[in-house]
Amino acid sequence: MATKTLIGPKLKTALPGPEAKRIVAGDDKYISPSYTRSYPLVAKSGRGIVITDVDGNEFFDFSAGIAVNSTGHCHPDVVAAIQKQAADLIHMSGTDFYYESMVTLAERLSKIAPMAGPHRIYYGNSGTEAVECALKLSRYHTKRQNVIAFFGAFHGRTMGALSLTASKPQQKRRFAPLVPGVTHIKYPDVYRGIEGAQDPEKFALGCARYIEDKLFKTILPPEEVAAIFVEPVQGEGGYVVAPTVFMQELRRICDRHGILLVADEVQSGVGRTGKWWAIEHTGVQPDIICSAKGIASGMPLGVVISKADVMDWVPGSHASTFGGNPICIAAALATLDVIEKEGLVKNAEQVGNHILHRMADWPKKHKLVGDIRGRGLMIGVDIVKDKQTKEYAAAERDRIVELAFERGLLFLGCGPSSVRLSPPLVVNQQEADTAVDVLEECIEIAGKGI
């Protein structure tokens, strides 16, 4: 077999180019200023891991549209499925009518669900809608009003999901009052700071046991708690991996008190971590799982997979006009086919391990790098000012991301001061090496300014 020729980013103009400048100016005039843009990329087309902008510059995309384009940009099988479905039927609302493809996709999802069946499936339009569904379903099924979530969590921006979110104050600023009944507690970030550094497992267990040892003995009656919402890998919180003992203890607490365990896998699911679901790394089975980003390769689809006996609400309790749209479901079915046919879950594991291995010595080698962590193709690089205190270095992180853009690599930040690597699952080792080389160069340059 011939070795694949290494193809890197190709930049034709200074960045941003003239067309990009024109469009950014229009965006500044007409588009909501609430969006967060890290650099002036104006995308025009994409294939695989490559994005081409309006000036013809080609970039390696190691953000995948915020972990959305799981099969890469415009995978031909996904494109063909979308085109075929669009010619047959675009919309008829699964809320009021029936599509065969809704059942077909549900059967496929049931087979890869991370908990024992039978299952029931709900379709929405996004990750935040999946979380909204799970929040309402948890309250409906248990007849309880309270929920527990974690600091650092990002569950979405609509009002119910936003009430669970606890990653950045700006996300909540001037939107109160939020949905009541949410209590936030510490997530076991064993990577940052000095807390838990000596005994990470003990620290992680303590975070989980705080629920029974403190909350249930003071302010929160356990019989009034409907669910615990947790990200097996926190996304916007900084690509922080939940220790296995923590997840296992949450499961035990839920079982003891009749509480539902809801896994938010909107960013970590659909093969990104080297398993179909990140929670599978811990051996824990949730009651409900939320998915969205990678499940339809860019088409808007949110999915809630629930144990069948939990999804026991009656008609009219919850619905979505566009959720489960035929085109989105066709894209999702094609996405699952591609992931299975091309072995992309295994590829995510192998290429992710390769990246982690290449970066393993960075905390010792680079003064700005405090930690490297992740699973599969969900990897975080913590940028810090001080190795001992792990003081965040947000400005330096942002500078690294900008420098990478100038060299044709698309990364995004996450958490207080981390760089995230979340390329499409089709990325190969050579492409990963190119990205790692560029990222290391940018870290070295940014470090010289300290």
C-alpha positions in Angstrom: 0.0 0.0 0.0 1.4 3.4 -1.0 2.2 5.8 1.8 -0.2 8.8 1.8 1.5 12.0 0.8 1.6 14.5 3.6 -0.5 17.5 2.7 -0.4 20.4 5.0 -2.3 23.7 5.2 -1.9 26.0 2.1 -2.1 29.7 2.6 -2.4 32.0 -0.4 -3.0 35.3 1.2 -2.3 37.2 4.4 -5.0 36.4 7.0 -7.6 37.5 6.8 -7.7 37.8 3.1 -9.6 40.5 1.2 -12.9 38.6 0.8 -12.7 37.5 4.4 -12.3 41.1 5.5 -15.3 42.2 3.5 -17.5 39.5 5.0 -16.3 40.0 8.6 -17.2 43.7 8.1 -20.7 42.8 7.1 -21.0 40.4 10.0 -20.0 43.1 12.4 -22.8 45.2 11.0 -25.7 42.7 10.8 -25.0 39.6 12.9 -25.7 39.2 16.6 -22.7 40.3 18.7 -23.4 37.4 21.1 -21.4 34.9 19.0 -17.9 34.1 20.1 -15.3 34.2 17.3 -11.7 33.3 18.0 -10.2 34.4 14.7 -11.5 35.7 11.3 -12.0 32.4 9.5 -14.7 32.7 6.7 -15.3 29.2 5.6 -16.5 28.4 2.0 -16.0 24.7 1.5 -14.6 21.6 3.3 -13.4 18.1 2.5 -12.2 15.7 5.2 -10.2 17.7 7.7 -9.5 20.6 5.3 -11.5 23.8 5.3 -11.1 26.3 2.4 -11.9 29.9 3.1 -13.4 32.5 0.7 -9.9 33.6 -0.4 -8.8 30.1 -1.3 -6.7 29.4 1.8 -6.7 25.8 3.0 -6.7 25.0 6.8 -6.5 21.8 8.8 -9.6 21.8 11.0 -8.8 20.5 14.4 -12.1 21.8 15.8 -14.5 19.9 13.5 -17.0 22.6 13.9 -16.9 22.2 17.7 -16.7 18.4 17.5 -19.6 18.2 15.1 -18.2 17.0 11.7 -17.4 13.5 13.0 -17.0 11.9 9.5 -15.1 15.0 8.2 -16.4 17.8 6.1 -18.8 16.8 3.3 -18.2 13.0 3.5 -19.5 11.8 0.1 -21.7 9.1 1.7 -23.3 11.6 4.0 -23.7 14.2 1.2 -25.4 11.5 -1.0 -27.8 10.5 1.8 -28.8 14.2 2.3 -29.3 14.8 -1.4 -31.4 11.7 -1.9 -33.6 12.4 1.1 -34.1 16.0 0.1 -35.4 14.9 -3.3 -37.9 12.6 -1.6 -39.3 14.3 1.5 -37.9 17.3 3.4 -40.5 17.6 6.2 -43.8 16.3 7.6 -43.1 16.7 11.4 -42.5 13.5 13.3 -44.4 15.2 16.2 -47.7 14.5 14.5 -46.9 11.9 11.8 -44.7 8.9 11.3 -41.4 8.4 9.4 -39.9 4.9 8.9 -36.5 6.4 9.3 -37.2 7.6 12.8 -37.7 4.0 13.8 -34.7 2.8 11.8 -32.3 5.3 13.5 -33.8 4.5 16.9 -33.1 0.8 16.3 -29.5 1.6 15.4 -29.0 3.8 18.4 -30.5 1.2 20.7 -27.8 -1.2 19.6 -24.9 1.1 20.5 -26.5 2.6 23.7 -24.2 2.5 26.7 -26.9 1.0 29.0 -29.0 -2.2 28.9 -32.2 -2.1 26.9 -35.0 -1.8 26.0 -34.7 1.9 25.1 -36.8 4.8 23.9 -35.5 7.6 21.7 -36.4 11.3 21.6 -35.4 13.6 18.7 -34.7 17.3 18.9 -32.6 19.8 17.0 -29.5 20.3 19.2 -27.6 19.4 22.2 -29.3 22.0 24.4 -32.7 20.6 23.3 -31.5 17.1 24.2 -30.6 18.4 27.7 -33.9 20.2 28.0 -35.7 17.0 27.2 -33.7 15.1 29.7 -34.4 17.7 32.4 -38.1 17.6 31.8 -38.2 13.8 31.5 -36.3 13.4 34.8 -38.8 15.5 36.7 -41.7 13.8 35.0 -40.6 10.3 35.6 -39.5 10.7 39.2 -42.1 13.3 40.3 -39.2 15.1 41.9 -38.1 18.7 41.3 -34.4 19.1 42.1 -31.3 18.2 40.1 -27.6 18.2 40.8 -25.0 19.4 38.3 -21.3 20.4 38.4 -19.1 23.5 38.3 -17.4 23.7 35.0 -20.3 22.0 33.2 -21.7 23.2 29.9 -25.1 21.8 29.1 -26.5 24.5 26.7 -27.9 28.0 26.5 -31.7 27.7 26.6 -33.1 28.4 30.0 -33.4 24.9 31.4 -30.0 23.8 30.0 -28.5 27.1 31.0 -29.6 26.6 34.6 -27.4 23.4 34.6 -24.5 25.2 32.9 -21.7 26.5 35.2 -18.7 27.1 33.0 -18.5 30.9 32.5 -20.4 33.8 34.2 -21.0 35.6 30.9 -23.2 32.7 29.8 -25.6 33.5 32.7 -25.1 37.3 33.1 -28.3 39.3 33.0 -30.5 36.2 32.2 -31.8 35.5 35.8 -34.1 34.2 37.2 -33.1 30.8 35.8 -35.0 27.5 36.3 -35.0 26.8 40.1 -34.0 23.5 41.7 -30.4 23.2 40.5 -27.6 22.6 42.9 -24.0 22.8 41.6 -21.1 21.0 43.3 -17.4 20.4 42.6 -16.3 18.3 39.6 -13.2 16.3 40.3 -10.7 18.2 38.2 -7.6 16.3 39.3 -5.4 18.0 36.7 -5.4 21.7 37.8 -4.2 23.3 41.0 -2.9 21.6 44.0 -6.2 20.2 45.3 -6.3 16.4 44.8 -2.7 16.3 43.5 -1.5 14.0 46.2 -4.3 11.5 46.0 -6.5 12.0 42.9 -8.7 9.0 43.5 -9.5 10.0 47.1 -10.2 13.5 45.9 -12.5 12.3 43.1 -14.4 10.0 45.6 -14.7 12.9 48.0 -16.4 15.1 45.3 -19.0 12.4 44.7 -19.5 11.6 48.3 -20.1 15.3 49.1 -23.6 14.7 47.8 -24.5 12.3 50.6 -22.1 13.5 53.2 -23.1 17.2 52.9 -26.0 18.0 50.6 -28.3 15.2 51.7 -27.6 16.0 55.3 -28.1 19.8 55.1 -30.1 21.4 52.3 -31.2 18.8 49.8 -33.6 15.9 50.7 -32.5 12.9 48.6 -36.1 11.9 48.0 -36.6 15.3 46.2 -33.7 14.9 43.7 -34.7 13.8 40.2 -31.3 13.5 38.5 -27.6 14.1 38.5 -26.4 15.6 35.2 -22.8 14.9 34.4 -20.4 15.1 31.5 -18.1 12.1 31.5 -15.6 14.5 29.9 -16.3 18.1 30.5 -16.3 20.0 27.2 -16.4 23.8 27.7 -15.1 23.2 31.2 -11.7 22.3 29.7 -11.7 18.8 28.3 -11.6 17.4 31.9 -12.0 13.6 32.1 -14.1 12.3 35.0 -12.2 9.7 37.0 -13.7 6.2 36.9 -14.2 6.1 40.7 -16.1 9.3 40.6 -18.5 8.0 37.9 -19.0 4.7 39.8 -19.8 6.5 43.0 -22.3 8.7 41.3 -24.0 5.5 40.0 -24.1 4.0 43.5 -25.6 7.2 45.0 -28.3 7.3 42.3 -29.1 3.6 42.8 -29.4 4.1 46.6 -31.8 7.0 46.4 -33.8 6.4 43.2 -32.1 9.2 41.3 -31.6 9.2 37.6 -28.0 9.4 36.2 -28.0 11.6 33.0 -24.8 11.5 30.9 -24.4 14.6 28.7 -22.4 13.3 25.8 -23.3 16.0 23.4 -19.6 16.7 22.7 -17.9 13.5 23.9 -20.2 10.9 22.2 -20.4 9.1 18.9 -16.9 7.7 18.9 -14.9 10.8 19.8 -13.2 9.3 22.8 -12.3 5.9 21.1 -15.6 4.3 22.3 -19.1 5.0 21.1 -19.7 6.9 24.4 -17.2 8.3 26.8 -19.0 6.9 29.8 -18.1 3.4 28.5 -14.6 4.0 29.7 -15.8 3.9 33.3 -18.0 0.8 33.1 -21.0 2.9 34.3 -24.4 2.7 32.7 -26.5 5.9 32.7 -30.3 6.0 32.8 -30.5 8.7 30.1 -27.9 9.9 27.6 -27.9 13.1 25.6 -26.2 13.3 22.2 -26.1 15.8 19.3 -22.9 17.2 17.9 -21.3 14.3 16.0 -24.3 12.3 15.3 -25.3 13.7 11.9 -22.0 15.1 10.6 -23.2 18.7 10.7 -27.0 18.4 10.3 -29.0 19.7 13.3 -30.1 16.7 15.3 -30.3 16.2 19.1 -31.0 12.8 20.5 -32.0 11.5 23.9 -31.6 7.8 24.5 -33.4 6.6 27.6 -34.2 3.4 29.4 -37.6 2.5 28.1 -39.2 2.5 31.6 -37.9 5.9 32.3 -39.3 7.6 29.2 -42.9 7.0 30.4 -44.5 10.3 29.7 -47.7 10.6 27.7 -48.5 12.3 24.4 -48.3 16.1 24.7 -45.7 16.0 27.4 -42.8 17.1 25.1 -42.3 17.4 21.3 -40.4 19.2 18.6 -41.7 20.3 15.2 -38.4 19.9 13.4 -36.8 17.2 15.7 -36.1 14.1 13.7 -36.4 15.8 10.4 -36.0 13.3 7.6 -32.9 14.9 6.1 -31.2 15.0 9.5 -32.0 11.4 10.2 -30.7 10.4 6.8 -27.5 12.2 7.6 -27.3 10.4 11.0 -27.9 7.0 9.4 -25.1 7.7 6.9 -22.9 8.9 9.7 -23.3 5.7 11.7 -22.6 3.7 8.5 -19.4 5.6 7.7 -18.2 5.4 11.3 -18.7 1.6 11.3 -17.5 0.9 7.8 -14.3 3.0 8.1 -13.6 1.9 11.7 -13.5 5.5 12.9 -14.1 4.7 16.6 -10.9 2.6 16.5 -9.2 5.3 14.5 -10.1 7.9 17.1 -8.5 5.7 19.8 -5.3 5.0 17.8 -4.7 8.5 16.5 -5.7 10.0 19.9 -3.2 7.8 21.7 -0.6 8.8 19.2 -1.2 12.5 19.8 -1.2 12.0 23.6 2.1 10.1 23.3 3.7 12.8 21.3 2.6 15.4 23.8 3.4 13.4 26.9 6.6 15.3 27.8 5.2 18.8 27.1 4.5 19.7 30.7 8.2 19.2 31.4 9.4 20.6 28.1 7.3 23.8 27.9 6.9 26.3 30.6 3.4 27.2 29.5 2.0 23.7 29.5 0.5 22.6 32.8 -1.2 19.4 31.7 -2.1 17.2 28.8 -5.3 15.1 29.1 -8.0 13.5 27.2 -9.4 10.4 25.6 -9.4 9.5 21.9 -9.7 12.7 19.8 -10.9 14.8 22.7 -7.6 16.2 24.0 -7.0 19.3 26.2 -3.7 21.2 26.6 -3.7 23.3 29.7 -1.9 26.6 29.4 -0.6 28.0 32.7 1.5 30.9 34.0 3.0 28.9 36.9 3.7 25.2 37.1 3.2 25.0 40.9 0.0 26.9 41.3 -1.3 26.1 37.8 -2.4 29.7 37.5 -4.5 30.1 34.3 -2.9 31.8 31.3 -6.0 32.8 29.2 -4.3 35.5 27.2 -1.4 33.2 26.3 -3.9 30.4 25.3 -5.7 32.9 23.1 -2.4 33.9 21.5 -1.5 30.3 20.8 -4.8 29.7 19.1 -4.3 32.9 17.0 -0.8 31.9 16.0 -2.0 28.5 14.9 -4.7 30.1 12.7 -1.9 32.2 11.1 -0.2 28.9 10.2 -3.3 27.3 8.8 -4.4 25.2 11.9 -7.9 25.6 13.4 -8.0 25.0 17.2 -10.4 26.4 19.8 -10.0 27.2 23.4 -12.0 25.6 26.2 -12.1 26.1 30.0 -10.3 28.9 31.6 -7.0 28.4 29.6 -7.0 25.2 27.6 -6.5 24.5 23.9 -8.8 21.7 22.7 -8.0 19.2 19.9 -11.1 17.7 18.5 -10.5 16.9 14.8 -12.9 14.9 12.6 -12.7 11.2 13.4 -11.2 10.6 9.9 -8.0 12.3 10.8 -4.9 10.2 10.1 -1.5 10.1 11.9 0.3 12.2 9.4 -2.3 15.0 9.7 -2.2 14.7 13.4 1.6 15.1 13.4 1.4 18.2 11.3 -1.1 19.7 13.8 1.0 18.8 16.8 4.1 20.3 15.3 2.3 23.6 14.6 0.8 23.7 18.1 4.1 23.1 19.7 5.7 25.8 17.6 3.0 28.2 18.7 3.4 27.3 22.4 7.1 28.0 22.1 6.5 31.4 20.5 3.9 32.4 23.1 6.2 31.2 25.9 8.9 33.6 24.9 6.6 36.5 25.8 6.3 35.4 29.4 
